[in-house]
């Protein structure tokens, strides 16, 4: 009888402990939109204090990917992708293959494995179970088209994605797509048009209180204000954007904001001294996006008299190497 009671207590305790872990994982998921840095903090606590079953471990890796992306922690993202493939025979892995290969595709695009990125996104699209996922992937494919210089295809995909997102009333994707449309306009020197897109994106993100989105879009809207010398608009938006950026520690976005504010200071007659110039040079090294680097050089560094150059970025000559990537290429995981 005593042995039965002890066994019952062990099973009950294990059940309770597992339920508590599920609750913590849900908490991490809930923070993804409003504060992804808190999601990462919770996930780190879970990893340090809990023993996860296979399903929970897969969920942990997926949440870690999703939280790492808006914070620019791409090393975290690819480490989780690599680790989660150890569970590829688990049913929960199969249920979430679209999320996994989509995150992989973003990492591959950011690291210039452009052929492999397209393969990954195509697999994600093939596995997508609903239009909500498909609109996310259309957006990713449009960004990939922008990366390879196919702007007409990028514009077409963004327009199609915008219609899908609007039909689904998906404010998050409407914000993301408007922002990306603004980027293409900015690249083309159509700054007023870009401002219009950025304003729309900011409205969408404010409606859903997506903090990381508000910081990113707000920074680019401030950039557009500086280029157009709309100083009053800049003054209204800078403080809330700066304050929010402190809660969303994406080093690349904070670096861009520092450059944008230096441009504003220059326009208002404030001296950019040698110490500030050195700081700006350090910030520039944290801006990894090639298009963003070009915009900073053209619209901010040149007016400040700071000479900067970047080498033209080319696709990786080598293909991405991982023992499991063949499964992604075939889009077959069993």
C-alpha contacts under 8 A as a table, 3 or more apart, distances in Angstrom:
res1	aa1	res2	aa2	distance
1	X	4	X	5.08
1	X	5	X	6.29
2	X	5	X	5.09
2	X	6	X	6.21
3	X	6	X	5.15
3	X	7	X	6.18
4	X	7	X	5.09
4	X	8	X	6.06
5	X	8	X	4.99
5	X	9	X	6.16
6	X	9	X	5.11
6	X	10	X	6.22
7	X	10	X	5.11
7	X	11	X	6.20
8	X	11	X	5.21
8	X	12	X	6.01
9	X	12	X	5.05
9	X	13	X	5.90
10	X	13	X	5.12
10	X	14	X	6.08
11	X	14	X	5.09
11	X	15	X	6.09
12	X	15	X	5.03
12	X	16	X	6.19
13	X	16	X	5.12
13	X	17	X	6.03
14	X	17	X	5.06
14	X	18	X	6.08
15	X	18	X	5.22
15	X	19	X	6.24
16	X	19	X	5.09
16	X	20	X	6.20
17	X	20	X	5.10
17	X	21	X	6.34
18	X	21	X	5.07
18	X	22	X	6.31
18	X	52	X	7.62
19	X	22	X	5.00
19	X	23	X	6.28
20	X	23	X	5.00
20	X	24	X	6.31
21	X	24	X	5.05
21	X	25	X	6.18
21	X	46	X	7.31
21	X	50	X	7.18
21	X	52	X	7.64
21	X	56	X	7.95
22	X	25	X	5.08
22	X	26	X	6.17
22	X	56	X	7.24
23	X	26	X	5.06
23	X	27	X	6.20
24	X	27	X	4.92
24	X	28	X	6.27
24	X	42	X	7.23
24	X	46	X	7.39
25	X	28	X	5.06
25	X	29	X	6.26
25	X	42	X	7.88
25	X	43	X	7.26
25	X	46	X	7.99
25	X	56	X	7.99
25	X	59	X	7.63
25	X	60	X	7.01
26	X	29	X	4.95
26	X	30	X	6.16
27	X	30	X	5.06
27	X	31	X	6.50
27	X	39	X	7.60
27	X	42	X	7.84
28	X	31	X	5.37
28	X	32	X	6.73
28	X	38	X	7.23
28	X	39	X	4.30
28	X	40	X	7.32
28	X	42	X	5.87
28	X	43	X	6.62
28	X	63	X	7.42
29	X	32	X	5.38
29	X	39	X	6.67
29	X	63	X	6.54
30	X	33	X	7.03
30	X	34	X	7.95
30	X	39	X	7.91
31	X	34	X	5.39
31	X	35	X	5.15
31	X	36	X	5.75
31	X	38	X	6.46
31	X	39	X	5.45
32	X	35	X	5.73
32	X	36	X	4.45
32	X	38	X	7.98
32	X	39	X	5.99
32	X	66	X	7.33
32	X	67	X	5.98
33	X	36	X	6.48
33	X	209	X	7.55
33	X	210	X	5.15
33	X	211	X	6.81
33	X	212	X	7.51
34	X	209	X	6.29
34	X	210	X	5.10
34	X	211	X	5.13
34	X	212	X	7.33
35	X	38	X	5.55
35	X	39	X	6.82
35	X	211	X	6.45
35	X	212	X	7.34
35	X	247	X	7.57
35	X	248	X	6.99
36	X	39	X	4.80
36	X	40	X	6.39
36	X	67	X	4.98
36	X	68	X	7.54
36	X	70	X	7.30
36	X	71	X	7.33
36	X	212	X	7.84
36	X	248	X	7.50
37	X	40	X	5.17
37	X	41	X	6.31
37	X	67	X	6.99
37	X	71	X	7.25
37	X	247	X	7.82
37	X	248	X	6.54
37	X	249	X	7.50
38	X	41	X	4.86
38	X	42	X	6.16
39	X	42	X	5.22
39	X	43	X	6.16
39	X	63	X	7.92
39	X	64	X	7.91
39	X	67	X	6.29
40	X	43	X	5.00
40	X	44	X	6.09
40	X	64	X	6.55
40	X	67	X	6.21
40	X	68	X	7.43
41	X	44	X	5.18
41	X	45	X	6.35
42	X	45	X	5.07
42	X	46	X	6.22
43	X	46	X	5.01
43	X	47	X	6.16
43	X	60	X	6.93
43	X	64	X	7.12
44	X	47	X	5.09
44	X	48	X	6.20
45	X	48	X	5.12
45	X	49	X	6.12
46	X	49	X	5.34
46	X	50	X	5.35
47	X	50	X	5.88
47	X	51	X	7.60
52	X	55	X	7.81
52	X	56	X	5.48
52	X	57	X	5.56
53	X	56	X	5.34
53	X	57	X	6.09
54	X	57	X	5.03
54	X	58	X	6.28
54	X	87	X	7.44
54	X	90	X	7.86
55	X	58	X	5.24
55	X	59	X	6.30
55	X	90	X	7.80
55	X	92	X	6.25
56	X	59	X	4.97
56	X	60	X	6.03
57	X	60	X	4.93
57	X	61	X	6.33
58	X	61	X	5.23
58	X	62	X	6.29
58	X	84	X	5.98
58	X	87	X	7.21
58	X	92	X	7.37
58	X	93	X	6.76
59	X	62	X	5.15
59	X	63	X	6.12
60	X	63	X	5.26
60	X	64	X	6.07
61	X	64	X	5.00
61	X	65	X	6.26
61	X	80	X	5.12
61	X	81	X	7.18
61	X	83	X	7.56
61	X	84	X	6.22
62	X	65	X	5.14
62	X	66	X	6.34
62	X	80	X	7.26
62	X	81	X	7.84
62	X	84	X	7.92
62	X	99	X	7.45
62	X	100	X	6.79
63	X	66	X	5.03
63	X	67	X	6.05
64	X	67	X	5.20
64	X	68	X	5.92
64	X	76	X	7.36
64	X	77	X	6.81
64	X	80	X	6.83
65	X	68	X	5.23
65	X	69	X	6.38
65	X	76	X	6.98
65	X	77	X	4.53
65	X	78	X	7.65
65	X	80	X	6.30
65	X	81	X	7.35
65	X	103	X	6.78
66	X	69	X	5.65
66	X	70	X	7.61
66	X	77	X	7.75
66	X	103	X	7.60
67	X	70	X	6.39
67	X	71	X	6.98
68	X	71	X	5.30
68	X	72	X	6.16
68	X	73	X	4.84
68	X	74	X	6.52
68	X	76	X	6.25
68	X	77	X	5.84
69	X	72	X	5.19
69	X	73	X	6.00
69	X	74	X	6.39
69	X	77	X	6.86
70	X	73	X	7.75
70	X	212	X	6.37
70	X	250	X	7.15
71	X	212	X	7.93
71	X	248	X	6.76
71	X	249	X	6.19
71	X	250	X	4.45
71	X	251	X	7.70
72	X	250	X	5.55
72	X	251	X	7.22
72	X	252	X	7.25
73	X	76	X	5.53
73	X	77	X	6.59
73	X	250	X	7.97
74	X	77	X	4.87
74	X	78	X	6.34
74	X	107	X	6.70
75	X	78	X	5.46
75	X	79	X	6.17
76	X	79	X	5.21
76	X	80	X	6.28
77	X	80	X	5.34
77	X	81	X	6.33
77	X	103	X	7.51
77	X	104	X	7.97
77	X	107	X	7.51
78	X	81	X	4.91
78	X	82	X	6.05
78	X	104	X	6.91
78	X	107	X	6.85
79	X	82	X	5.18
79	X	83	X	6.16
80	X	83	X	5.02
80	X	84	X	5.95
81	X	84	X	5.31
81	X	85	X	6.61
81	X	100	X	6.71
81	X	103	X	7.75
81	X	104	X	6.64
82	X	85	X	5.73
82	X	86	X	7.67
83	X	86	X	5.78
84	X	87	X	5.64
84	X	88	X	7.16
84	X	93	X	7.94
85	X	88	X	5.00
85	X	324	X	7.10
87	X	90	X	5.54
87	X	93	X	6.60
88	X	91	X	7.99
88	X	93	X	5.61
88	X	94	X	7.09
88	X	333	X	6.60
88	X	334	X	7.43
89	X	93	X	7.13
89	X	94	X	7.69
89	X	333	X	7.47
89	X	334	X	6.25
90	X	93	X	5.39
90	X	94	X	6.84
91	X	94	X	5.14
91	X	95	X	6.34
92	X	95	X	4.95
92	X	96	X	6.41
93	X	96	X	5.27
93	X	97	X	5.98
94	X	97	X	5.21
94	X	333	X	7.71
95	X	98	X	7.95
96	X	99	X	5.48
96	X	100	X	6.40
97	X	100	X	5.02
97	X	101	X	6.02
97	X	124	X	7.09
97	X	127	X	7.03
98	X	101	X	5.44
98	X	102	X	5.86
98	X	123	X	7.59
98	X	124	X	4.47
98	X	125	X	7.19
98	X	127	X	5.72
98	X	128	X	5.82
98	X	133	X	7.99
99	X	102	X	5.14
99	X	103	X	6.19
99	X	124	X	7.37
100	X	103	X	5.33
100	X	104	X	6.28
101	X	104	X	4.82
101	X	105	X	5.99
101	X	120	X	5.60
101	X	121	X	6.73
101	X	123	X	7.10
101	X	124	X	5.63
101	X	328	X	7.48
102	X	105	X	5.00
102	X	106	X	6.42
102	X	120	X	6.67
102	X	121	X	5.76
102	X	124	X	5.74
102	X	137	X	7.26
103	X	106	X	5.22
103	X	107	X	6.46
104	X	107	X	5.16
104	X	108	X	6.16
104	X	117	X	7.54
104	X	120	X	6.86
105	X	108	X	5.01
105	X	109	X	6.08
105	X	116	X	7.49
105	X	117	X	4.47
105	X	118	X	7.02
105	X	119	X	7.92
105	X	120	X	5.11
105	X	121	X	5.64
106	X	109	X	5.11
106	X	110	X	6.12
106	X	117	X	6.99
106	X	140	X	7.41
107	X	110	X	5.14
107	X	111	X	6.16
107	X	117	X	7.88
108	X	111	X	5.10
108	X	112	X	6.09
108	X	113	X	4.96
108	X	114	X	6.61
108	X	116	X	6.69
108	X	117	X	5.01
108	X	320	X	7.93
109	X	112	X	5.04
109	X	113	X	5.73
109	X	114	X	5.47
109	X	117	X	5.41
109	X	144	X	6.67
109	X	147	X	7.96
110	X	113	X	7.74
110	X	289	X	7.89
111	X	316	X	8.00
112	X	314	X	7.23
112	X	315	X	4.95
112	X	316	X	5.60
113	X	116	X	5.49
113	X	117	X	5.99
113	X	315	X	6.12
113	X	316	X	5.45
113	X	319	X	6.62
113	X	320	X	6.48
114	X	117	X	4.91
114	X	118	X	6.29
114	X	144	X	7.40
114	X	148	X	7.92
114	X	315	X	6.25
114	X	316	X	7.53
115	X	118	X	5.37
115	X	119	X	6.48
115	X	319	X	7.85
116	X	119	X	5.01
116	X	120	X	6.17
116	X	319	X	7.01
116	X	320	X	6.70
116	X	329	X	7.97
117	X	120	X	5.08
117	X	121	X	6.19
117	X	144	X	7.89
118	X	121	X	5.11
118	X	122	X	6.01
118	X	141	X	7.25
118	X	144	X	7.48
119	X	122	X	5.16
119	X	123	X	6.22
119	X	328	X	7.34
119	X	329	X	5.98
120	X	123	X	5.16
120	X	124	X	6.24
120	X	328	X	6.20
120	X	329	X	7.00
121	X	124	X	4.87
121	X	125	X	6.10
121	X	137	X	6.62
121	X	140	X	7.42
121	X	141	X	6.93
122	X	125	X	5.00
122	X	126	X	6.12
123	X	126	X	5.01
123	X	127	X	6.21
123	X	328	X	6.71
123	X	329	X	7.51
123	X	331	X	5.37
124	X	127	X	5.14
124	X	128	X	6.01
124	X	137	X	7.27
125	X	128	X	5.06
125	X	133	X	7.86
125	X	134	X	6.12
125	X	137	X	6.30
128	X	131	X	7.79
128	X	133	X	5.84
128	X	134	X	6.18
129	X	133	X	7.08
130	X	133	X	5.68
130	X	134	X	6.47
131	X	134	X	4.75
131	X	135	X	6.05
131	X	164	X	7.58
132	X	135	X	5.50
132	X	136	X	6.74
132	X	165	X	7.50
132	X	168	X	7.34
132	X	170	X	7.82
133	X	136	X	5.22
133	X	137	X	6.42
134	X	137	X	5.03
134	X	138	X	6.07
135	X	138	X	4.99
135	X	139	X	6.24
135	X	161	X	5.33
135	X	164	X	6.37
135	X	165	X	6.56
135	X	173	X	7.66
136	X	139	X	5.19
136	X	140	X	6.42
136	X	161	X	7.86
136	X	173	X	6.97
137	X	140	X	4.87
137	X	141	X	6.12
138	X	141	X	5.06
138	X	142	X	6.12
138	X	157	X	6.24
138	X	158	X	7.34
138	X	161	X	6.06
139	X	142	X	5.03
139	X	143	X	6.34
139	X	157	X	6.90
139	X	158	X	6.14
139	X	161	X	6.38
139	X	177	X	6.77
140	X	143	X	5.11
140	X	144	X	6.27
141	X	144	X	4.94
141	X	145	X	6.20
141	X	154	X	7.68
141	X	157	X	7.54
142	X	145	X	4.98
142	X	146	X	6.29
142	X	153	X	6.98
142	X	154	X	4.29
142	X	155	X	7.23
142	X	157	X	5.41
142	X	158	X	6.15
143	X	146	X	4.98
143	X	147	X	6.19
143	X	154	X	6.58
143	X	180	X	7.76
144	X	147	X	4.92
144	X	148	X	6.48
144	X	154	X	7.80
145	X	148	X	5.32
145	X	149	X	6.25
145	X	150	X	5.05
145	X	151	X	6.52
145	X	153	X	6.34
145	X	154	X	5.17
146	X	149	X	5.00
146	X	150	X	5.57
146	X	151	X	5.36
146	X	154	X	5.60
146	X	184	X	7.82
147	X	150	X	7.57
150	X	153	X	5.63
150	X	154	X	6.32
151	X	154	X	4.82
151	X	155	X	6.02
151	X	184	X	7.73
152	X	155	X	5.16
152	X	156	X	6.17
153	X	156	X	5.06
153	X	157	X	6.08
154	X	157	X	5.20
154	X	158	X	6.11
155	X	158	X	5.11
155	X	159	X	6.12
155	X	181	X	7.27
155	X	184	X	7.98
156	X	159	X	5.19
156	X	160	X	6.22
157	X	160	X	5.11
157	X	161	X	5.98
158	X	161	X	4.97
158	X	162	X	5.97
158	X	177	X	6.31
158	X	180	X	7.86
158	X	181	X	6.90
159	X	162	X	5.07
159	X	163	X	6.45
160	X	163	X	5.28
160	X	164	X	6.41
161	X	164	X	5.04
161	X	165	X	6.06
161	X	177	X	7.31
162	X	165	X	5.11
162	X	166	X	6.04
162	X	173	X	7.82
162	X	174	X	6.14
162	X	177	X	6.30
162	X	178	X	7.77
163	X	166	X	5.15
163	X	167	X	6.12
164	X	167	X	5.18
164	X	168	X	6.26
165	X	168	X	5.09
165	X	169	X	5.91
165	X	170	X	5.08
165	X	171	X	7.37
165	X	173	X	6.04
165	X	174	X	5.75
166	X	169	X	4.81
166	X	170	X	6.26
166	X	171	X	7.67
166	X	174	X	6.66
167	X	170	X	7.82
170	X	173	X	5.57
170	X	174	X	6.15
171	X	174	X	4.87
171	X	175	X	6.04
171	X	204	X	5.57
171	X	205	X	7.25
171	X	207	X	7.73
171	X	208	X	7.20
172	X	175	X	5.23
172	X	176	X	6.31
172	X	204	X	6.73
172	X	205	X	6.49
172	X	208	X	7.24
172	X	210	X	7.91
173	X	176	X	4.87
173	X	177	X	5.93
174	X	177	X	5.26
174	X	178	X	6.05
174	X	201	X	7.03
174	X	204	X	6.80
175	X	178	X	5.24
175	X	179	X	6.15
175	X	200	X	7.00
175	X	201	X	4.05
175	X	202	X	6.80
175	X	203	X	7.65
175	X	204	X	5.06
175	X	205	X	5.91
175	X	213	X	7.97
176	X	179	X	5.17
176	X	180	X	6.27
176	X	201	X	6.64
176	X	213	X	7.81
177	X	180	X	5.06
177	X	181	X	6.10
177	X	201	X	7.71
178	X	181	X	5.07
178	X	182	X	6.18
178	X	197	X	5.20
178	X	198	X	6.54
178	X	200	X	6.52
178	X	201	X	5.17
179	X	182	X	5.00
179	X	183	X	6.38
179	X	197	X	6.06
179	X	198	X	5.37
179	X	200	X	7.96
179	X	201	X	5.44
179	X	217	X	6.61
180	X	183	X	4.93
180	X	184	X	6.52
181	X	184	X	5.27
181	X	185	X	6.41
181	X	194	X	7.37
181	X	197	X	6.53
182	X	185	X	5.06
182	X	186	X	6.05
182	X	193	X	7.10
182	X	194	X	4.10
182	X	195	X	6.85
182	X	196	X	7.56
182	X	197	X	4.90
182	X	198	X	5.84
183	X	186	X	4.97
183	X	187	X	6.11
183	X	194	X	6.62
184	X	187	X	5.06
184	X	188	X	6.34
184	X	194	X	7.71
185	X	188	X	5.10
185	X	189	X	6.39
185	X	190	X	5.04
185	X	191	X	6.57
185	X	193	X	6.30
185	X	194	X	5.05
186	X	189	X	5.06
186	X	190	X	5.41
186	X	191	X	5.21
186	X	193	X	7.81
186	X	194	X	5.41
187	X	190	X	7.49
187	X	291	X	7.40
187	X	295	X	7.40
190	X	193	X	5.46
190	X	194	X	6.19
191	X	194	X	4.86
191	X	195	X	6.09
191	X	224	X	6.15
191	X	227	X	7.66
191	X	228	X	7.59
192	X	195	X	5.04
192	X	196	X	6.52
192	X	224	X	7.52
192	X	228	X	7.86
193	X	196	X	5.20
193	X	197	X	6.58
194	X	197	X	5.18
194	X	198	X	6.14
194	X	224	X	7.46
195	X	198	X	5.00
195	X	199	X	6.07
195	X	221	X	6.07
195	X	224	X	5.99
195	X	225	X	7.87
196	X	199	X	5.21
196	X	200	X	6.43
197	X	200	X	5.20
197	X	201	X	6.22
198	X	201	X	4.99
198	X	202	X	6.12
198	X	217	X	6.11
198	X	218	X	7.74
198	X	220	X	7.21
198	X	221	X	5.84
199	X	202	X	5.16
199	X	203	X	6.32
199	X	221	X	7.09
200	X	203	X	5.16
200	X	204	X	6.41
201	X	204	X	5.19
201	X	205	X	6.27
201	X	217	X	6.86
202	X	205	X	5.13
202	X	206	X	5.99
202	X	213	X	7.61
202	X	214	X	5.90
202	X	217	X	6.03
202	X	218	X	6.78
203	X	206	X	5.12
203	X	207	X	6.20
204	X	207	X	5.14
204	X	208	X	6.72
205	X	208	X	5.33
205	X	209	X	5.69
205	X	210	X	5.16
205	X	211	X	7.58
205	X	213	X	6.06
205	X	214	X	5.87
206	X	209	X	4.71
206	X	210	X	6.50
206	X	214	X	6.76
209	X	214	X	7.83
210	X	213	X	5.42
210	X	214	X	6.22
211	X	214	X	5.10
211	X	215	X	6.32
211	X	244	X	7.07
211	X	248	X	7.41
212	X	215	X	5.24
212	X	216	X	6.25
212	X	245	X	7.94
212	X	248	X	6.15
213	X	216	X	5.19
213	X	217	X	5.97
214	X	217	X	5.34
214	X	218	X	5.55
214	X	241	X	7.45
214	X	244	X	7.97
215	X	218	X	5.06
215	X	219	X	6.01
215	X	241	X	5.66
215	X	242	X	7.80
215	X	244	X	6.22
215	X	245	X	5.74
215	X	248	X	7.76
215	X	253	X	7.92
216	X	219	X	5.31
216	X	220	X	6.59
216	X	253	X	6.55
217	X	220	X	5.18
217	X	221	X	6.08
218	X	221	X	5.00
218	X	222	X	6.14
218	X	237	X	7.40
218	X	241	X	5.92
219	X	222	X	5.14
219	X	223	X	6.22
219	X	241	X	6.86
219	X	253	X	7.53
219	X	256	X	7.48
219	X	257	X	5.81
219	X	260	X	7.77
220	X	223	X	4.73
220	X	224	X	6.21
221	X	224	X	5.04
221	X	225	X	6.27
222	X	225	X	4.95
222	X	226	X	6.28
222	X	234	X	5.70
222	X	237	X	7.11
222	X	238	X	6.95
222	X	260	X	7.06
223	X	226	X	5.21
223	X	227	X	6.34
223	X	260	X	5.62
224	X	227	X	5.18
224	X	228	X	6.21
225	X	228	X	5.17
225	X	229	X	5.74
225	X	230	X	4.79
225	X	231	X	6.69
225	X	233	X	6.80
225	X	234	X	5.87
226	X	229	X	4.79
226	X	230	X	6.18
226	X	231	X	6.82
226	X	234	X	7.16
226	X	260	X	7.19
226	X	263	X	6.62
226	X	264	X	5.85
227	X	230	X	7.86
227	X	299	X	6.53
229	X	267	X	7.64
230	X	233	X	5.64
230	X	234	X	6.32
231	X	234	X	4.86
231	X	235	X	6.17
231	X	264	X	7.51
232	X	235	X	5.15
232	X	236	X	6.46
233	X	236	X	5.25
233	X	237	X	6.44
234	X	237	X	5.38
234	X	238	X	5.83
235	X	238	X	5.53
235	X	239	X	7.44
236	X	239	X	7.16
237	X	240	X	6.00
237	X	241	X	6.27
238	X	241	X	5.25
238	X	242	X	5.96
239	X	242	X	5.08
239	X	243	X	6.06
240	X	243	X	5.13
240	X	244	X	6.11
241	X	244	X	5.19
241	X	245	X	6.11
242	X	245	X	5.05
242	X	246	X	6.69
242	X	257	X	7.82
243	X	246	X	5.48
243	X	247	X	7.22
244	X	247	X	5.34
244	X	248	X	6.61
245	X	248	X	5.06
245	X	249	X	6.41
245	X	250	X	7.73
245	X	253	X	7.94
245	X	254	X	6.61
246	X	249	X	5.94
249	X	254	X	7.36
250	X	253	X	5.52
250	X	254	X	6.24
251	X	254	X	5.10
251	X	255	X	6.02
251	X	286	X	6.57
252	X	255	X	5.07
252	X	256	X	6.28
252	X	283	X	7.95
252	X	286	X	5.23
252	X	287	X	4.89
252	X	288	X	7.02
253	X	256	X	5.05
253	X	257	X	6.18
253	X	287	X	7.63
254	X	257	X	5.04
254	X	258	X	6.27
255	X	258	X	5.14
255	X	259	X	6.50
255	X	280	X	7.97
255	X	283	X	4.80
255	X	284	X	6.71
255	X	286	X	6.40
255	X	287	X	6.62
256	X	259	X	5.15
256	X	260	X	6.21
256	X	283	X	7.42
256	X	284	X	7.69
256	X	287	X	6.90
256	X	296	X	7.92
257	X	260	X	4.98
257	X	261	X	6.09
258	X	261	X	5.21
258	X	262	X	6.23
258	X	280	X	7.29
258	X	283	X	7.46
259	X	262	X	5.05
259	X	263	X	6.36
259	X	280	X	6.47
259	X	283	X	7.66
259	X	296	X	7.44
259	X	300	X	6.96
260	X	263	X	5.09
260	X	264	X	6.44
260	X	300	X	7.00
261	X	264	X	4.93
261	X	265	X	6.14
262	X	265	X	4.99
262	X	266	X	6.16
262	X	272	X	7.47
262	X	300	X	7.92
263	X	266	X	5.15
263	X	267	X	6.37
263	X	300	X	5.60
263	X	303	X	7.80
263	X	304	X	7.23
264	X	267	X	5.12
264	X	268	X	6.36
265	X	268	X	5.15
265	X	269	X	6.43
265	X	270	X	5.23
265	X	271	X	7.58
265	X	272	X	7.81
266	X	269	X	5.23
266	X	270	X	5.37
266	X	271	X	6.63
266	X	272	X	6.94
266	X	304	X	7.06
267	X	270	X	7.47
272	X	276	X	5.96
272	X	277	X	6.67
272	X	304	X	7.94
273	X	276	X	5.35
273	X	277	X	6.29
274	X	277	X	4.95
274	X	278	X	6.22
275	X	278	X	5.14
275	X	279	X	6.33
276	X	279	X	4.98
276	X	280	X	6.18
277	X	280	X	5.02
277	X	281	X	6.27
277	X	306	X	7.81
278	X	281	X	5.12
278	X	282	X	6.41
279	X	282	X	5.09
279	X	283	X	6.21
280	X	283	X	4.88
280	X	284	X	6.13
281	X	284	X	5.08
281	X	285	X	6.77
282	X	285	X	5.45
282	X	286	X	7.14
283	X	286	X	5.34
283	X	287	X	6.98
284	X	287	X	5.32
284	X	293	X	7.63
285	X	288	X	7.20
287	X	292	X	7.19
287	X	293	X	6.51
288	X	292	X	7.77
288	X	293	X	7.32
289	X	292	X	5.23
289	X	293	X	6.23
290	X	293	X	5.05
290	X	294	X	6.40
290	X	313	X	7.07
291	X	294	X	5.20
291	X	295	X	6.38
292	X	295	X	5.10
292	X	296	X	6.24
293	X	296	X	5.18
293	X	297	X	6.24
293	X	310	X	7.53
294	X	297	X	5.14
294	X	298	X	6.13
294	X	310	X	7.76
295	X	298	X	5.19
295	X	299	X	5.88
295	X	300	X	7.63
296	X	299	X	5.51
296	X	300	X	5.09
296	X	301	X	6.08
297	X	300	X	5.80
297	X	301	X	4.71
297	X	302	X	6.06
297	X	307	X	7.96
297	X	308	X	6.32
297	X	309	X	7.50
298	X	301	X	6.47
298	X	302	X	5.90
299	X	302	X	6.47
299	X	303	X	6.84
300	X	303	X	5.68
300	X	304	X	6.37
301	X	304	X	5.10
301	X	305	X	6.16
301	X	306	X	4.97
301	X	307	X	6.74
301	X	308	X	7.10
302	X	305	X	5.00
302	X	306	X	5.80
302	X	307	X	6.76
303	X	306	X	7.69
316	X	319	X	6.92
320	X	325	X	7.90
321	X	325	X	6.98
322	X	325	X	5.28
322	X	326	X	7.99
323	X	326	X	7.11
324	X	327	X	5.67
324	X	328	X	7.31
325	X	328	X	5.07
325	X	329	X	6.40
326	X	329	X	5.00
326	X	330	X	6.28
327	X	330	X	5.20
327	X	331	X	5.61
327	X	332	X	5.45
327	X	333	X	5.64
328	X	331	X	4.58
328	X	332	X	6.74
328	X	333	X	7.57
